Amino acid sequence: MQKDIIIPKVENVYVAAVQEWNDDFMENSWYAYLINDGDVKLEMAIVVSRAYGQINGEDRKTGTFRHAFKEVEPNSAVKIELLENNVLQLNNEFLVTFFIGDKLYDKSYVFRANGINERAMTDVPVMNKRGVLLK
């Protein structure tokens, strides 16, 4: 039975952390984005995010957040959430699930602890900005 289950490979869908000006904090803040660099729209996209790891030898974790997007158009990006500075020292995980047609796709993206920083920035597709990109 398991051999009959086909798990399609996720292609052209990324998660990126991009720095943008935050009027509330009056500073540049990191934001997570879901990027569709493909030619077809993603339907019923769900992103589940959480952070976990150790700080000073003590286990820490955040709550779990769920975000739903009815559609993510081709060659576009949608903002998922603000990444607060105190969670950047933890692993930040984004579980992304979506449909293309009648096929369900699923992929986990993890920014490793302290991996979101200006030294790790690269060009982010679709957005024409620089950020930390997970493929």
C-alpha positions in Angstrom: 0.0 0.0 0.0 2.7 2.5 0.9 4.3 2.0 -2.5 1.1 3.3 -4.1 1.4 6.7 -2.3 2.9 9.3 -4.5 4.3 12.3 -2.7 4.9 15.1 -5.2 8.1 17.1 -4.9 7.7 20.8 -4.1 9.4 23.0 -6.6 9.5 26.8 -7.0 8.0 27.4 -3.6 10.2 29.0 -1.0 10.2 30.7 2.4 12.3 33.8 2.9 13.1 36.1 5.8 13.3 39.7 4.5 14.2 42.9 6.5 11.7 45.7 6.2 11.1 48.9 8.1 8.7 48.5 11.0 6.8 51.7 12.0 5.7 50.2 15.3 9.3 49.4 16.5 10.9 52.2 14.4 13.6 49.8 13.1 14.2 47.2 10.4 12.5 44.0 11.4 12.6 40.5 9.8 9.4 39.2 8.2 8.8 35.7 6.8 7.3 35.4 3.3 5.9 32.5 1.3 7.1 32.8 -2.3 5.5 31.2 -5.3 8.1 31.4 -8.1 6.1 29.0 -10.3 3.7 29.4 -13.2 0.6 28.1 -11.4 -1.2 29.4 -8.4 -1.1 27.6 -5.0 -4.5 27.0 -3.6 -5.6 26.6 0.1 -2.0 27.2 1.3 -1.6 26.7 5.1 1.6 27.7 6.9 2.2 26.4 10.4 5.1 28.1 12.2 6.9 27.7 15.5 10.4 28.3 17.0 12.3 26.0 19.2 15.8 25.4 20.6 18.0 26.3 23.5 18.9 29.6 25.0 21.7 29.6 27.7 21.3 25.8 28.0 17.5 26.0 28.6 14.9 24.5 26.2 12.7 27.2 24.8 9.8 27.1 22.3 7.1 29.5 21.1 3.5 28.9 20.5 2.4 27.4 17.2 0.9 29.9 14.7 -1.3 28.9 11.7 -1.7 31.1 8.6 -4.1 30.4 5.7 -4.0 31.8 2.2 -6.8 31.0 -0.1 -4.5 31.5 -3.1 -0.9 32.5 -3.8 -0.7 33.7 -7.3 2.1 32.7 -9.7 5.3 34.8 -9.4 4.2 36.4 -6.1 4.9 36.5 -2.4 2.7 36.8 0.7 3.8 38.0 4.1 3.5 35.2 6.7 4.5 36.9 9.9 6.9 39.2 11.8 9.9 37.3 13.2 10.6 39.0 16.6 14.3 39.5 17.4 14.2 37.2 20.5 13.2 34.2 18.3 16.0 34.6 15.8 18.3 32.7 18.2 16.0 29.7 17.9 15.2 27.3 15.0 12.3 28.8 13.1 10.2 26.2 11.4 7.6 26.7 8.7 5.5 23.7 7.6 3.9 24.6 4.2 1.0 22.7 2.7 -0.9 23.6 -0.4 -2.8 22.3 -3.4 -1.9 22.6 -7.1 -4.9 21.3 -8.9 -6.0 18.1 -7.1 -2.5 17.3 -5.7 -1.5 18.0 -2.2 2.1 19.3 -1.6 3.8 19.5 1.7 7.3 20.8 2.8 9.1 21.8 5.9 11.5 24.8 5.9 13.7 25.5 8.9 15.8 28.6 9.5 18.5 27.3 11.9 19.3 29.2 15.1 21.0 32.5 14.4 20.8 31.8 10.6 18.6 34.8 9.9 21.2 37.6 9.7 22.6 40.1 7.2 25.6 37.9 6.3 23.3 35.1 5.1 21.3 37.4 2.7 20.9 36.6 -1.0 18.7 37.7 -3.8 15.1 36.6 -3.2 13.1 35.6 -6.3 9.9 37.4 -7.2 10.4 40.1 -4.5 13.5 41.8 -6.0 14.8 42.2 -2.5 17.6 40.6 -0.5 16.9 38.2 2.4 17.6 34.8 3.8 16.1 32.2 1.4 15.1 28.6 2.1 14.5 26.4 -1.0 
